[in-house]
Amino acid sequence: MNYWVLALHFEWATAEMVKQAIAYQDCSIEDLAEGVNKKLITPDQYKGITGKAM
């Protein structure tokens, strides 16, 4: 599991921080999708970060 997905889940990171991580290629859209599938982040969080519905 990607660090940024876990950080978002445990509220160690904000959505804006995760967006920056995606820009730096430290996290991917696929990592976020896996987090939604494992119920670590919500579909709303996914949409807020990616701009796309899950």
C-alpha positions as CSV (number, residue, x, y, z in Angstrom):
1,M,0.0,0.0,0.0
2,N,1.3,3.4,-0.9
3,Y,2.4,5.7,1.9
4,W,0.3,8.6,0.7
5,V,-2.9,6.5,0.7
6,L,-2.2,5.5,4.3
7,A,-1.2,9.0,5.2
8,L,-4.6,10.3,3.9
9,H,-6.4,7.5,5.7
10,F,-4.7,8.3,9.1
11,E,-5.1,12.1,8.5
12,W,-1.3,12.6,8.4
13,A,-1.7,14.2,5.0
14,T,-4.3,16.4,3.3
15,A,-5.8,15.9,-0.2
16,E,-3.6,18.8,-1.4
17,M,-0.5,17.0,-0.2
18,V,-1.5,13.9,-2.1
19,K,-2.1,15.9,-5.2
20,Q,1.4,17.2,-4.9
21,A,2.7,13.6,-4.4
22,I,0.9,12.6,-7.6
23,A,2.5,15.5,-9.5
24,Y,5.9,14.2,-8.2
25,Q,5.0,10.7,-9.2
26,D,5.2,9.5,-5.6
27,C,1.6,8.3,-5.7
28,S,-0.6,7.2,-8.6
29,I,-4.2,7.2,-9.5
30,E,-4.1,3.4,-9.3
31,D,-2.7,3.6,-5.7
32,L,-5.7,5.8,-4.8
33,A,-8.1,3.4,-6.5
34,E,-6.6,0.5,-4.5
35,G,-7.1,2.6,-1.3
36,V,-10.8,3.0,-2.2
37,N,-11.2,-0.7,-2.9
38,K,-9.6,-1.5,0.5
39,K,-11.8,1.1,2.2
40,L,-8.9,3.2,3.4
41,I,-10.1,6.3,1.6
42,T,-13.6,7.3,0.5
43,P,-14.8,7.6,-3.1
44,D,-15.4,11.3,-2.3
45,Q,-11.7,11.7,-1.4
46,Y,-10.7,9.9,-4.6
47,K,-12.9,12.3,-6.6
48,G,-11.7,15.3,-4.8
49,I,-8.1,14.4,-5.6
50,T,-8.5,13.0,-9.1
51,G,-11.5,15.0,-10.3
52,K,-13.0,11.7,-11.5
53,A,-15.7,9.5,-9.9
54,M,-14.6,6.1,-8.8
